Amino acid sequence: MSHLLHIDSSVRNHRGSTSRRLSARAAAVWRRAHPGGTVTYRDLAREPVPHLCDAGGMARKRPRERHTPAETWSWKLSERLIEEVKAADTVLLGVPLYNFAAPSSVKAWVDHLVAPGLSIDPESRTGLLGGREFIVIASRGGGYGPGTPREGWDHAQPWLAHVLSTLGLAPRFITAELTGAESTPSMANLIPLAAASLATAEREIDQLWTAADDDHGLGDLAGFSDGELTRLHEKVMAEVIARLNSPVRQAAPIGEPFGTASATLPREALPADRTVQLRAGGTPSARVEAGARVEAGVCAGSYAPADRW
Ligand SMILES: Cc1cc2nc3c(=O)[nH]c(=O)nc-3n(C[C@H](O)[C@H](O)[C@H](O)COP(=O)(O)O)c2cc1C
């Protein structure tokens, strides 16, 4: 059964908060596409997790059997928060921009998620939370697009992308910006741009999941001949390889006719951030990691190459 972890972090309530409204809209789209799916909701503004204190720091250095009671408590909280992510197929995180960064409540949550032995392999340093989609619904009062005076000042998005990548996650961002235009007289001329940004975010959210995305298994693919499935797999893998945009020595021996295509991609075939996502039917259905075996799910009837990665 599919499971969604839905998190908000705005200090405003639903009436005032764009990220809360948009994340609620996304959760509703997800529920419609996943009847019978389950949801865990966490509100980081109303019930913030504690910052990583000295006990949390030491808990990450000392073996468990030598933990003090405070270290045990902090480690167990990290374990619980990581388990919450691991239990989810999809994580939906609402993030407003505060002082050019993510709210400190989001930073505290992420600090708990980064725990060698739980979310990162201590030997290889690879992230252990991959294999699930992570959608960030971002809202920001100003405008940060290319060519604007504050281009590059939004430090929440690059930080989240970097830190989550160390856990094996490749977040997708959907952003509504210029939310301050309506209430700030000096931004009145930006109201149409703000409306356009909101409309784009809403459209992207509404296209996130379709009912067919729920099941990449045999049921979905019934009616497709083996030949048709193989051609679909080839198309999916070709899409992956094209996106990697560099020479691939060996890829895609496509065997199984049951909705998955497999390939091992050489490390140098991957872009610098080491992971890409394959999208089929509007939702990421494969993560590609350097040197890793790739499982590319195919959504019968709704396969569409991604326009966003
Ligand atoms: C404490 C605080 C700090 C903020 N700092 C920024 C900022 O640095 N840049 C910006 O563009 N907007 C800033 N804003 C505006 C918010 O990003 C904007 O209102 C956004 O819509 C908040 O998300 P929400 O609507 O989900 O609450 C700030 C708002 C608050 C409350």
The ligand as a Tripos MOL2 file, in Angstrom:
@<TRIPOS>MOLECULE
LIG
   31    33     1     0     0
SMALL
NO_CHARGES

@<TRIPOS>ATOM
      1 C1         10.1360   35.3770    9.3280 C.3       1 LIG1
      2 C2          9.9350   35.6080    7.8640 C.ar      1 LIG1
      3 C3         11.0460   35.8170    7.0590 C.ar      1 LIG1
      4 C4         10.8680   35.9810    5.6860 C.ar      1 LIG1
      5 N1         11.9610   36.1360    4.9010 N.ar      1 LIG1
      6 C5         11.8190   36.2090    3.5530 C.ar      1 LIG1
      7 C6         12.9340   36.2860    2.7110 C.ar      1 LIG1
      8 O1         14.0890   36.2840    3.1240 O.2       1 LIG1
      9 N2         12.7220   36.3500    1.3810 N.ar      1 LIG1
     10 C7         11.4790   36.3210    0.8460 C.ar      1 LIG1
     11 O2         11.3640   36.3490   -0.3740 O.2       1 LIG1
     12 N3         10.3820   36.2480    1.6260 N.ar      1 LIG1
     13 C8         10.5380   36.1810    2.9680 C.ar      1 LIG1
     14 N4          9.4320   36.0820    3.7680 N.ar      1 LIG1
     15 C9          8.1120   35.9880    3.1300 C.3       1 LIG1
     16 C10         7.7160   34.5530    2.9590 C.3       1 LIG1
     17 O3          8.6780   33.8120    2.2490 O.3       1 LIG1
     18 C11         6.3990   34.4600    2.2310 C.3       1 LIG1
     19 O4          5.4220   35.1270    2.9970 O.3       1 LIG1
     20 C12         5.9780   33.0480    1.9620 C.3       1 LIG1
     21 O5          4.7290   33.0660    1.2940 O.3       1 LIG1
     22 C13         5.8850   32.2860    3.2560 C.3       1 LIG1
     23 O6          5.3210   31.0270    3.0720 O.3       1 LIG1
     24 P1          3.8340   30.7400    3.5710 P.3       1 LIG1
     25 O7          2.9510   31.6030    2.7130 O.co2     1 LIG1
     26 O8          3.6500   29.3110    3.3320 O.co2     1 LIG1
     27 O9          3.7580   31.1250    5.0190 O.co2     1 LIG1
     28 C14         9.5720   35.9400    5.1190 C.ar      1 LIG1
     29 C15         8.4610   35.7480    5.9560 C.ar      1 LIG1
     30 C16         8.6350   35.5800    7.3120 C.ar      1 LIG1
     31 C17         7.4460   35.3250    8.1860 C.3       1 LIG1
@<TRIPOS>BOND
     1     1     2 1
     2     2     3 ar
     3     2    30 ar
     4     3     4 ar
     5     4     5 ar
     6     4    28 ar
     7     5     6 ar
     8     6     7 ar
     9     6    13 1
    10     7     8 2
    11     7     9 ar
    12     9    10 ar
    13    10    11 2
    14    10    12 ar
    15    12    13 ar
    16    13    14 ar
    17    14    15 1
    18    14    28 ar
    19    15    16 1
    20    16    17 1
    21    16    18 1
    22    18    19 1
    23    18    20 1
    24    20    21 1
    25    20    22 1
    26    22    23 1
    27    23    24 1
    28    24    25 2
    29    24    26 1
    30    24    27 1
    31    28    29 ar
    32    29    30 ar
    33    30    31 1
@<TRIPOS>SUBSTRUCTURE
     1 LIG1         1 GROUP 0 **** ****
